[in-house]
Amino acid sequence: MSYLRFEKSLITNLEESLPKEILRTNRSGAYACTTIVDCNTRKYHGLLVVPVPELDDENHVLLSSLDVTVIQHGAEFNLGLHKYQGNNYSPKGHKYIREFYCDKVPTTVYRVGDVLLKREVIFQRYEDRILIRYTLVDSHAATTLRFRPFLAFRSVRQFTHENGSASRDYVEVENGIRTCMYPGYPDLYMQFSRKNEFHFQPDWYRGIEYPKEQERGYASNEDLYVPGYFDVSLRKGESVIFAGSTTANKSASLKHVFDVEVESRVPRDNFFHCLVTAAHQFRNRAKNDDRYLLAGYPWFKCRARDTFIALPGLTLSIEESDYFELVMQTAMRGLTEFMHGEELSVKIYEMDKPDVPLWAVWAVQQYAKECGNEKCFKLYGQFITEIIEYIESNKHPDMTLEPNGLLFVRGGREKALTWMNSMANGRPVVPRSGYIVEFNALWYNALMFVASMLSSNGETDQAAHLETVAAKCKEAFVDTFLNEYGYLYDYVDGHMIDWSVRPNMVFPVAFDYSPLSQDQKKGILDVCTRELLTPKGLRSLSPKSGGYNPMYVGPQTQRDYAYHQGTAWPWLGGFYMEACLRLYKGTRLSFVERQMVGYEEEMFNHCVTTIPELFDGNPPFHGRGGVSFAMNVAEILRTMELLEKYTYYKEG
């Protein structure tokens, strides 16, 4: 029995099955994403969605979907499913699905009369190529499969509609065709592993609708172009592989390529392996061999803060330190260029945010714990020392080191400078400026970590200087942030003090080096537990604080105002769990394990086998936003690693 299996009773109920999405990626940022019933519900969905750098910095949907029709004794049974305007679904092929499961690859089994057809989907790891294998498991008569491709050739942020500019030209290639609807796009190759007949029958399918876009208050319908159809004859036990790609395929090699790709996949046979697979999906390799981590799918790019926060969990926690080093090599080069005022040679966004260098030091700190101080200092000692010097020299345009040892951020009311970065009407929804609590927790942690690294490598004078700065920071931190109710202000900017109960105060409780006493940490953690903790992470704002808005629904502006005003974030929950284990050790193991249950159930919801961007802050805690989010997957993996370590220490 597969770990991830959905039976016919669930699949045929579209209210249950349509919200469940499936994502497959390669290493170039291309992906395939749809629902488990193969009905696209977002404009971002498609079987072949690829970056086209010659046009812009967005992904583009080339092949939207592929309808398959089973033909036997002259009768046709279309297995496709599309939603059209007026809440009409056609041709309702989901009713033929017997089951959907996902071991190494997503697999759908169809039953049409005496025909049993299996469909397996894989995205080739280092090519912009979707591979789909159809196997006629059972049939008592001659059977033809008819394949009808739906083409879009558009940005994921736009729609296509019937027009006279779209090219209908195509060229026959080995066991298929290639075509391109508009100038500037790559050719789309649609080929099969065996001979077939292509029938040119161009048409537009009009009024296809995407309900997820309706929910988000956007335009939601488009027309898709179908150039014709392919007929393939199969006998019982035979298979055919369809390849949709931006480069030509050798038909004879498709079976071998498919088998090799399947063999290289991690089986999704438990919670941990699902997360490992999700972690690998964020990996991105540029043509110059630079390595990146995408912040999420389907619309995120590589962002600096996300990279440094997610990097330890997505690599070190699954014993893949070599990939940590590859990504850090690229990110380190970009951050160094920024600190030197040079043009960036890397494709990492938001490198200018003032907490990015601090999170970079935190990421290196996690590497030191996994790989040893000696190796860490050899690789990153100069880098982290340069970060401290950069901050001490007040070279960052938005942040200064004050005489009291704390970092002060300017401009946070006009532009988003922290991770709480939603904007409305050109201004931050959560304007955070001045002394910001997690910035200064990161700063104290960085000072003490770098000082310890310098000291252990014989650079005692420089280490002593950093310890002196840290001592000033520690005293000022408590005086500035700790209030009479036992929790921390979110930020202090002159006479402006934010009393809101927010999760940012959990960081100084979780970090290795903290300016807080044990009693102060316990008091803060208690407040987080009472007011912020949910089964899906920490709320971004307490229900008792003004402006609490936990439901991330509705049009863009409405969602912007809710984004950090009560929604729950699993990655924050990771730091909360670390704080629990650090303070209470083995006595909280069962509590943390129970929290993990709330995440494991997400393997079967939303985008199966991964974790979405955020959740509503109130029950039933629906997943929202991007279908897969790097920081969330990373921190759950890091929590699982911490659980294992504390369990080992307790048993030892």
Sequence and secondary structure as in RCSB ss.txt:
>XXXX:A:sequence
MSYLRFEKSLITNLEESLPKEILRTNRSGAYACTTIVDCNTRKYHGLLVVPVPELDDENHVLLSSLDVTVIQHGA
EFNLGLHKYQGNNYSPKGHKYIREFYCDKVPTTVYRVGDVLLKREVIFQRYEDRILIRYTLVDSHAATTLRFRPF
LAFRSVRQFTHENGSASRDYVEVENGIRTCMYPGYPDLYMQFSRKNEFHFQPDWYRGIEYPKEQERGYASNEDLY
VPGYFDVSLRKGESVIFAGSTTANKSASLKHVFDVEVESRVPRDNFFHCLVTAAHQFRNRAKNDDRYLLAGYPWF
KCRARDTFIALPGLTLSIEESDYFELVMQTAMRGLTEFMHGEELSVKIYEMDKPDVPLWAVWAVQQYAKECGNEK
CFKLYGQFITEIIEYIESNKHPDMTLEPNGLLFVRGGREKALTWMNSMANGRPVVPRSGYIVEFNALWYNALMFV
ASMLSSNGETDQAAHLETVAAKCKEAFVDTFLNEYGYLYDYVDGHMIDWSVRPNMVFPVAFDYSPLSQDQKKGIL
DVCTRELLTPKGLRSLSPKSGGYNPMYVGPQTQRDYAYHQGTAWPWLGGFYMEACLRLYKGTRLSFVERQMVGYE
EEMFNHCVTTIPELFDGNPPFHGRGGVSFAMNVAEILRTMELLEKYTYYKEG
>XXXX:A:secstr
  SSEEEHHHHT HHHHTT EEEEE SSS EEEEETTS   STT EEEEEE TTT SSEEEEEEEEEEEEEETTE
EEE   EEETTTEEES GGGGEEEEEESSSEEEEEEETTEEEEEEEEE TTSSEEEEEEEEEE SS EEEEEEEE
EEEEETTS     SSS   EEEETTEEEE SSTTS  EEEEESS  EEEEEEEEEEEEE HHHHHTTS  EEEEE
EEEEEEEEE TT EEEEEEESS   GGGHHHHHHHHHHTS    SHHHHHHHHHHHTEEE TT  EEE  EESS 
  BHHHHHHHHHHHHGGGT HHHHHHHHHHHHHHHHHHHTT    S  B TT TTHHHHHHHHHHHHHHHH HHH
HHHHHHHHHHHHHHHHHTT STTEEE TTS EEE  TTTS  SS   EETTEESS   BEEHHHHHHHHHHHHHH
HHHHHHTT HHHHHHHHHHHHHHHHHHHHHHB TTSSB SEEETTEE     GGGGHHHHSSS SS HHHHHHHH
HHHHHHTEETTEEESS TTSTT      SSHHHHHHHTTTT EEHHHHHHHHHHHHHHHGGGGHHHHHHHHHHHH
GGGGSSBTTS  SEE SSTT  EESSSEEHHHHHHHHHHHHHHHHHHHHHH 
